[in-house]
Structures are given as structure tokens and as C-alpha cells.
Amino acid sequence: MALRFTTRATASDRARRDCLINLMIQVRALLSREDDAVVSISDHVCSAVGCIEAPQTTILLLRTDRATQVFKIDKPITHVTAKDICVALAPLLGRDPALEPASEQKSRDAKQGEIVDA
């Protein structure tokens, strides 16, 4: 994972960077260990027809053997939660972890050896 920042970071820049890193870790935790997808997360204002002009977080999964997958969350990066990520990635996962009982989710995460901030 390579993050590049060219100017001196302010407190809000550092908070945004920390949120971005945390989101990347959470997305990687939901993917299987064998999945070598490149994860790209960004936010922007949607300017497409029918979009409200609000910040939107976009998660891209890039793989060499298939088309890029795009998942969108209608929140800025700093407001995205673990549940938002689970709901956005539900089609990829084939299930909706956001709807699992919390104890079952924690049990599954512990078995995988992953730490996910809930």
C-alpha cells in the first residue's frame, strides 16, 4: 500500500489519512487471504445526472484476471463506518455481514485472525 502526500499535512489531513488507511485495512479484512486485488479508495463530489452534489466514497478493486469492481458509499471518507463497508461490499461477499449478529461476526473474525474495528 503506497500513500503519497506532497505538502505538509494539517490536522484534518492527518485525520483524513488515518481514516483512509483504516478503511483500506477493513476492506482487506473482508477479502479472502488469497485475493491479491489492489484496493483504491477515494472520495469526490458526484457530478453525474441524478446525483446529489454530496461527497461520495468510491472503493475500487482492481485485479489482473477480471474487470475493475466499483463500490460507492454516499458519505465522505471521514464518515464511512465498518457497517457501510460491509453493506457496500455485500454483493462481492455473497452475504451481508452487516446483518449478522455481532457475536457471530466477531467469532468469524477471530477465527480468521483479523482485527476489524466495529
N, C-alpha and C positions, 0 to 999 in steps of 0.2 A: 504494500500500500504506500503510495507516494503522495504526499501533500506538499504543495508549494505555495508559500506566501512570500511576496517580494517586498512588502513595505512593513514598517514597524507596526506590530499588532496592538490594537487598543483592547480594552477590557471586553467590549462587545465582540470584537473579532475573535478573541480567545474563547469566549463563551460559545460562539457560533462554531468554531473549530472543534471544540470539545464535544458539542452536540453531533457534529458531522462524524467524528471518529466513533462515538458511541453508537450512532445509527449503523455505521458500517459493521461494527462488531456484532450488533444484533441481527443484521441481515445474514452475515456469515454463519452465525449460530443456527439460524433456521435452515440453511442449506446443508446438504449431506457433506460429510467429510471428504468424499471423493469428488465433489463438484469443484472444478477449477475455474469457475466463472469469475470474470472481472466485475467488481461491483463499483458502479459510479453513482454518486448521489449529488444532486444539485437542487437549487431552488430558483424559481423565476416567476414572473407575473405572466399568466396565461393571456395570450392576445388572440386566440382563435375565436371564431364566431361562436356565440353561445356561452363563452366563458365569462365568469365574473372576474373582474380585474383584481384578484387577490393572490397573494403569494401561494405557490404550489410547489411541493417537493416531488421530484422525479427520481425514481430508482431505476437504473439500467443494469441489466445482467447481460454481459457480453461473453459469448462462448464461440469457440472456433468451429464447432460442429453444428450450430443451429443459429437461427435468426435472433437478433437482439430482442430481449423482452423488456417491456416498459411498464412500470407500475407508478401510478400517480396518487398522491395524497394531497388533499386540498387544505394544506396548512404550511406555514413556513417551517424550515428545518428546526428552528428552536422550539417549536411547539409539538413536534411529532413524538408520539409515545410508542412504547413497545406494542401496545394493542393496535395502534394504527398500522404498524408494520405488518403484524400478523394478519390483519384484515386485508391489507393491500396485496400481500403475497399468498393469500388463501388459494387462488386458482393454481398457482405453481405447486403448492404443497399438497393439493388434493384433499385438504381438510381445512377447517378454520380453527387454529389454535386459540384464537381469542375467545372462542365459545367453550373451550374445555374448562373443567373445574380447575381452579388454581392448584390444588394439591396434585392432580394428575399431570399438569404441565410441569410443576417443579420436580416431580418424580422422574419424568421423562428426561428433563434437562440434566438432572443429577446423574442418570444412567449414561448420558452421552458425554458427561464430563464438561459440559458447557456452563458458563455462568451468564445468565440473562437477567438484566435489570427489569423487574416487573413493575 
